[in-house]
Amino acid sequence: MTTDTGEPAFPLAYESDGLLRVYWGMTLRDYFAAKAIQGICASKQNKLFQDMETLARGAYVIADAMLEARDNP
């Protein structure tokens, strides 16, 4: 199963030596996960996560739900 990562969160196109170059940056999924984990860590409820791996996986569950919500408003 391939996870939909959304489009790039911070794409950047620029010209260098007459060639168009594109830097895609992080994926939208990674950006959403970063924002989710930031909120989780700031919350007093973060003790619900038993370890760092569970915390990280939880952030990606939230990110995946956010991507799904974008596709099905």
N, C-alpha and C positions, 0 to 999 in steps of 0.2 A: 504494500500500500504506500503510495506517495502522498505526503502531506502537502496541501496547498499552502505555499508560503506567502501568497499575495504578491503584489508587485513590489518593486524596490521602494524602500521608505524614503531614501534620499538620493535619487539618481542625479548625476551631474554629467553633462555633455560639454566638451570643450574642444577647441581646435588646437592642434600642436603640429608643427611642421607640415601644414597643409592637410593634415588628416583629422577627421572627426574621431575623437576618442570618447568613450563612455565609461564612467565609473558608476557601478550600480549601487554601491553602499550596502547597508544591511537590508534584510528582507523586512517587509511589513510585519510578518509573524514575529521575527526577533524583536522588532521595535515594540510591538504590543506586549510581548512577554517581559521585556525590560520595564515597561511602565507598570505592568501587573505586579511584578516582583518588588518594585519600588513601593507600591501601595501596601503590599502584604507586609513588607519589612517595617513600614511606618506604623502599622496597626498593632494594637495590643493583642489582637486575636491571632497573631502569627505563631503563637505557641501551639496552635492546632497542627502545625507541621513538625514532624518528629526529627527530621534531619535536613541537611542542605539539598540532597538529591530529591527528596519529596517536595521541598519548597520549589526547586527549579521546575520539576515536572508539573506542579500545580500552576505555575506561571504560564506554561505552554498550554495547559488545558484551557485556561482563561483566554489566552491569545487565539487558540483555535475557535473558541466560541465567539470571539469578537470578529474573526474573519467570516465565520458562518453567518453572523448577524448582518454583516455588510452585504452578503449575497442574497439574503432573504429578509428584506426590511419589513 
